[in-house]
Amino acid sequence: MEIIDLRSDTVTLPTPEMRKAMAQAELGDDVYSEDPTVNRLEEMAAQMMGKEAAILVPSGTMANLVSILVHCPRGARVIMGAKAHSNLYEAGGASAVGAVVISPVRNTPEGELDLVELAEQVGAPLNPHFARPALVVMENTHNLCGGAAVSLSHMAEVSRLAHEHGLPLHLDGARVFNAALALETTADQIAQFADTAAFCLSKGLACPVGSLICGSRAFVGEARRARKVLGGGMRQAGVIAAAGIVALKTMIERLAEDHENARLLAERLGSIPGLVVERRQRPTNMVFFSVAGGAQDASRFHAGLKARGVLMIPRDPTRFRAVTHYGITSADIERAASAAAEVARQALSGN
């Protein structure tokens, strides 16, 4: 049985062009900055994000952690959304490794930061009882908020509040090219509001591994040391970077296919009795929906989908996430929706 894997866009496999480029990559020692393929990728990434320099790291989690470590002295406070990936899904690395306090503010359903709470956090008078704020982090697109793209106007307001109080802004742009597509703009127009920005190669861009951090030359210089501390100093990393170069050249425009497939999936699931699809103003490649009834009904629904070769991730006892990506076709979407309809009839009717 062919599997339709909608758990995440991290399950993508590299394209044939990527595999060929990886096999033929010109290599050197990247810790000495001597890998020409890595250097080329970093130059491309910095230019696309409108920054002076960039550094390749193994993962998005390391990209955010390195950025936080460079921005924040030990005992400082980083302000981010309560539903931010860095707050919930990065193993508490900022606190465990950097002795940095995470100070969450409320996220709206569209992934924005509550500006009243943010203003209170960044504008609070310094007090010896409390950790000093050192950084604000934003996520765009916002994973847990339905994969929503956050508007440029909101990015600008968050940037203004942070900079008014002398705080840098870091953009967790793991899927920033999805955001740019949804906002009908470019990645550098989103990143212009942030002092540093990170994005993933290994999600919608379909590379096997890798993320990039972009910022000033001075910041990237410090990031190289932090990367080394975390064990991320790679050697002939051009094997990885070669796929990234192909991705930045060939995989960004095709994200529109993922967005269209997600729209189709949301439409199909929304027509199934017992399923409630969450709607977003600026949707991308994610569909969140809930199953009517309780956790047992949802568990039966999940098991039924899996038995039919359709994989999705439960986010809450009755809430699921489906992510479209390279390798998923419109025919796959139709098959997944048909399976969901069949399972819903059985699992939610008690049969």
C-alpha positions as CSV (number, residue, x, y, z in Angstrom):
1,M,0.0,0.0,0.0
2,E,1.4,3.4,-1.0
3,I,1.7,5.7,2.0
4,I,0.5,9.3,1.9
5,D,2.7,11.0,4.5
6,L,1.1,14.2,5.6
7,R,2.8,14.3,9.0
8,S,5.3,17.1,8.1
9,D,7.2,18.6,5.2
10,T,10.3,17.3,6.9
11,V,9.6,13.9,5.4
12,T,10.5,15.2,1.9
13,L,13.2,13.4,-0.1
14,P,15.8,15.3,-2.2
15,T,15.1,15.7,-5.8
16,P,17.2,13.9,-8.5
17,E,18.9,17.2,-9.3
18,M,19.9,17.6,-5.6
19,R,21.3,14.0,-5.4
20,K,23.4,14.7,-8.5
21,A,24.7,18.0,-7.2
22,M,25.5,16.4,-3.8
23,A,27.6,13.6,-5.6
24,Q,29.5,16.2,-7.7
25,A,29.9,18.9,-5.1
26,E,33.3,20.6,-4.8
27,L,34.4,20.2,-1.2
28,G,36.7,21.6,1.5
29,D,36.9,22.0,5.2
30,D,34.0,24.3,6.3
31,V,35.4,24.8,9.8
32,Y,38.3,26.6,8.1
33,S,35.7,28.3,5.8
34,E,37.3,26.4,2.9
35,D,34.4,24.6,1.5
36,P,33.5,26.5,-1.7
37,T,30.0,25.0,-2.0
38,V,29.1,26.0,1.6
39,N,30.5,29.5,1.0
40,R,28.4,29.8,-2.2
41,L,25.2,28.7,-0.4
42,E,25.8,31.1,2.5
43,E,26.3,34.0,0.1
44,M,23.1,33.1,-1.7
45,A,21.1,32.8,1.5
46,A,22.4,36.1,2.8
47,Q,21.5,37.9,-0.4
48,M,18.0,36.3,-0.5
49,M,17.3,37.4,3.1
50,G,18.8,40.9,2.6
51,K,21.6,40.4,5.2
52,E,25.4,40.7,5.1
53,A,26.3,37.1,5.9
54,A,25.0,33.7,6.6
55,I,26.1,30.4,8.3
56,L,25.0,26.9,7.6
57,V,23.9,24.7,10.6
58,P,22.5,21.2,10.7
59,S,19.0,22.0,11.9
60,G,16.4,24.6,12.5
61,T,16.6,24.0,16.3
62,M,20.3,24.7,16.2
63,A,19.7,27.8,14.1
64,N,17.4,29.2,16.7
65,L,19.5,28.1,19.6
66,V,22.7,29.6,18.1
67,S,20.9,32.9,17.5
68,I,19.6,33.0,21.0
69,L,23.0,32.2,22.5
70,V,24.7,35.0,20.5
71,H,22.0,37.6,21.3
72,C,21.6,36.8,25.0
73,P,24.0,36.7,27.8
74,R,23.5,34.1,30.5
75,G,20.6,34.9,32.8
76,A,19.0,37.2,30.2
77,R,15.4,36.9,29.1
78,V,14.1,36.2,25.6
79,I,10.5,37.2,24.7
80,M,8.6,35.0,22.3
81,G,5.1,33.7,21.6
82,A,3.7,31.1,24.0
83,K,3.1,28.8,21.0
84,A,6.5,29.5,19.5
85,H,8.4,26.5,18.2
86,S,11.4,27.6,20.3
87,N,9.3,27.7,23.4
88,L,7.6,24.3,23.0
89,Y,9.5,22.1,20.6
90,E,13.2,22.7,21.0
91,A,13.8,20.8,24.2
92,G,14.3,23.9,26.3
93,G,17.7,24.4,24.8
94,A,17.9,28.1,25.4
95,S,17.5,27.5,29.2
96,A,19.4,24.2,29.4
97,V,22.4,25.3,27.3
98,G,22.4,29.1,27.5
99,A,20.8,29.8,30.9
100,V,18.4,32.0,29.1
101,V,14.9,32.6,30.6
102,I,12.0,32.3,28.1
103,S,9.3,34.8,28.7
104,P,6.2,33.9,26.7
105,V,3.5,36.3,25.4
106,R,0.1,35.3,24.0
107,N,-0.2,34.3,20.3
108,T,-3.3,35.1,18.4
109,P,-4.9,32.4,16.2
110,E,-3.1,34.0,13.2
111,G,0.3,33.6,14.9
112,E,0.7,37.3,15.8
113,L,2.1,38.3,19.2
114,D,-0.3,40.1,21.5
115,L,1.0,43.6,21.2
116,V,-0.3,44.7,24.6
117,E,1.5,41.9,26.4
118,L,4.6,42.4,24.2
119,A,4.7,46.2,25.1
120,E,4.5,45.3,28.8
121,Q,7.3,42.9,28.5
122,V,9.7,45.0,26.5
123,G,8.8,48.2,28.3
124,A,9.0,47.0,31.9
125,P,11.4,49.0,34.0
126,L,14.6,47.2,34.9
127,N,14.3,45.5,38.3
128,P,17.0,43.6,40.1
129,H,14.4,40.9,40.9
130,F,13.9,40.0,37.2
131,A,16.0,38.8,34.3
132,R,16.8,41.5,31.9
133,P,15.2,41.3,28.4
134,A,17.7,40.8,25.6
135,L,15.8,39.5,22.6
136,V,12.4,39.3,20.9
137,V,11.7,36.2,18.7
138,M,9.0,36.0,16.0
139,E,7.9,33.0,14.0
140,N,6.7,33.3,10.4
141,T,5.0,31.1,9.2
142,H,3.6,30.1,12.6
143,N,3.5,26.3,12.9
144,L,1.1,25.8,15.8
145,C,-1.2,28.6,14.7
146,G,-2.2,26.7,11.6
147,G,0.8,27.4,9.5
148,A,-0.4,31.0,9.2
149,A,1.7,33.7,7.5
150,V,2.1,36.7,9.8
151,S,1.5,40.0,8.1
152,L,4.2,42.5,7.3
153,S,2.4,45.2,9.2
154,H,2.5,43.1,12.3
155,M,6.2,42.3,11.8
156,A,6.9,46.0,11.5
157,E,5.1,46.8,14.7
158,V,6.9,44.1,16.7
159,S,10.2,45.3,15.2
160,R,9.3,48.9,16.3
161,L,8.5,47.9,19.8
162,A,11.6,45.8,20.2
163,H,14.0,48.4,18.7
164,E,12.4,51.2,20.7
165,H,13.6,49.4,23.8
166,G,17.0,48.5,22.4
167,L,16.2,44.8,21.8
168,P,17.1,42.9,18.6
169,L,14.5,40.9,16.8
170,H,15.2,37.3,15.6
171,L,13.0,35.7,13.0
172,D,12.4,32.0,13.2
173,G,11.6,31.8,9.5
174,A,11.8,28.0,9.2
175,R,9.2,28.3,6.4
176,V,9.8,31.9,5.4
177,F,9.4,31.1,1.7
178,N,6.0,29.8,2.4
179,A,5.2,33.0,4.2
180,A,6.5,35.1,1.3
181,L,4.3,33.2,-1.1
182,A,1.2,33.7,1.1
183,L,1.9,37.4,1.6
184,E,2.8,37.9,-2.1
185,T,6.2,39.3,-1.3
186,T,9.8,38.1,-0.9
187,A,11.7,36.6,1.9
188,D,14.0,39.7,2.3
189,Q,10.9,41.9,2.7
190,I,9.9,39.8,5.7
191,A,13.4,39.6,7.1
192,Q,13.9,43.3,6.8
193,F,12.2,43.8,10.2
194,A,14.5,41.4,11.9
195,D,18.2,41.7,12.9
196,T,18.7,38.0,12.4
197,A,16.7,35.4,10.5
198,A,16.9,31.6,10.2
199,F,15.3,29.4,7.6
200,C,15.2,25.6,6.9
201,L,16.3,23.8,3.8
202,S,14.9,20.5,5.0
203,K,11.2,21.3,5.0
204,G,9.3,22.5,2.0
205,L,12.5,23.0,0.1
206,A,13.1,19.2,0.3
207,C,16.8,19.1,1.2
208,P,17.9,16.2,3.4
209,V,19.4,18.4,6.1
210,G,20.4,22.0,7.0
211,S,19.3,25.5,8.0
212,L,20.8,28.9,7.6
213,I,21.2,31.8,10.0
214,C,21.5,35.2,8.3
215,G,22.6,38.5,9.9
216,S,25.4,41.0,10.1
217,R,29.0,39.8,9.5
218,A,29.8,40.4,13.2
219,F,26.8,38.4,14.3
220,V,27.7,35.5,12.0
221,G,31.2,35.5,13.2
222,E,30.0,35.0,16.8
223,A,27.5,32.4,15.5
224,R,30.4,30.3,14.2
225,R,31.8,30.0,17.7
226,A,28.4,29.2,19.2
227,R,27.9,26.5,16.4
228,K,31.2,25.0,17.4
229,V,30.2,24.9,21.0
230,L,27.1,22.9,20.1
231,G,29.0,20.5,18.0
232,G,27.7,21.9,14.7
233,G,31.1,22.6,13.1
234,M,30.9,20.3,10.0
235,R,33.8,19.5,7.7
236,Q,33.1,18.7,4.0
237,A,29.6,20.1,4.4
238,G,29.4,21.0,0.7
239,V,27.7,17.7,0.3
240,I,24.8,19.2,2.2
241,A,25.1,22.7,0.8
242,A,25.0,21.5,-2.8
243,A,21.4,20.4,-2.2
244,G,20.6,23.7,-0.6
245,I,21.9,25.6,-3.7
246,V,19.6,23.5,-5.9
247,A,16.7,24.2,-3.5
248,L,17.1,27.9,-3.6
249,K,17.2,27.9,-7.3
250,T,14.4,25.4,-8.1
251,M,12.2,24.7,-5.1
252,I,10.8,28.0,-4.0
253,E,8.3,28.7,-6.8
254,R,6.9,25.1,-6.6
255,L,5.8,25.8,-3.0
256,A,2.6,27.2,-4.7
257,E,1.7,23.6,-5.5
258,D,1.8,22.7,-1.8
259,H,-0.4,25.7,-0.9
260,E,-2.9,24.7,-3.5
261,N,-2.9,21.1,-2.3
262,A,-3.5,22.3,1.3
263,R,-6.4,24.5,0.1
264,L,-7.9,21.4,-1.7
265,L,-7.4,19.2,1.4
266,A,-9.0,21.8,3.7
267,E,-12.0,22.0,1.3
268,R,-12.4,18.3,1.1
269,L,-12.0,17.7,4.9
270,G,-14.4,20.6,5.6
271,S,-17.2,18.8,3.8
272,I,-16.9,15.7,5.9
273,P,-19.4,15.4,8.8
274,G,-17.7,15.2,12.1
275,L,-14.6,17.1,11.0
276,V,-14.1,20.8,11.8
277,V,-11.4,22.5,9.7
278,E,-9.6,25.6,11.1
279,R,-9.5,28.5,8.7
280,R,-6.7,31.1,8.5
281,Q,-6.6,34.5,6.8
282,R,-3.2,33.7,5.2
283,P,-3.0,29.9,4.9
284,T,0.1,28.1,3.6
285,N,0.8,24.3,3.4
286,M,-0.8,23.2,6.7
287,V,-4.3,22.1,7.5
288,F,-5.4,21.8,11.1
289,F,-8.8,20.2,11.9
290,S,-10.6,18.7,14.9
291,V,-12.6,15.5,15.2
292,A,-16.1,15.8,16.8
293,G,-16.5,13.8,19.9
294,G,-13.9,12.9,22.5
295,A,-10.3,11.6,22.5
296,Q,-11.4,8.0,21.9
297,D,-13.3,8.9,18.7
298,A,-10.2,10.9,17.6
299,S,-7.9,7.9,18.4
300,R,-10.1,5.6,16.3
301,F,-10.1,8.1,13.4
302,H,-6.3,8.4,13.6
303,A,-5.9,4.6,13.6
304,G,-8.3,4.2,10.7
305,L,-6.4,6.7,8.6
306,K,-3.1,4.9,9.3
307,A,-4.6,1.6,8.4
308,R,-5.5,3.1,5.0
309,G,-2.0,4.5,4.4
310,V,-2.7,8.1,5.4
311,L,-0.4,9.6,8.0
312,M,-1.2,12.7,10.0
313,I,0.0,14.1,13.4
314,P,-2.3,14.5,16.4
315,R,-1.6,17.9,18.0
316,D,-4.1,17.6,20.8
317,P,-6.5,14.8,21.9
318,T,-8.9,15.7,19.1
319,R,-6.9,18.0,16.9
320,F,-4.8,17.0,13.9
321,R,-2.3,18.6,11.5
322,A,-1.7,17.7,7.9
323,V,1.1,19.2,5.9
324,T,1.5,19.2,2.1
325,H,4.9,19.1,0.5
326,Y,7.1,17.9,-2.4
327,G,6.1,14.4,-3.3
328,I,2.4,14.9,-2.5
329,T,0.1,15.3,-5.5
330,S,-3.5,16.4,-5.9
331,A,-4.4,12.8,-6.5
332,D,-2.9,11.9,-3.1
333,I,-5.0,14.7,-1.6
334,E,-8.1,13.2,-3.1
335,R,-7.2,9.8,-1.9
336,A,-6.5,11.0,1.7
337,A,-9.8,12.9,1.8
338,S,-11.7,9.8,0.6
339,A,-10.0,7.8,3.3
340,A,-10.8,10.5,5.9
341,A,-14.5,10.4,4.9
342,E,-14.7,6.6,5.1
343,V,-13.0,6.5,8.5
344,A,-15.1,9.4,9.9
345,R,-18.3,7.5,8.9
346,Q,-17.1,4.5,10.8
347,A,-15.1,6.0,13.7
348,L,-17.6,8.8,14.6
349,S,-20.7,6.7,14.2
350,G,-19.6,4.1,16.7
351,N,-19.5,1.3,14.0
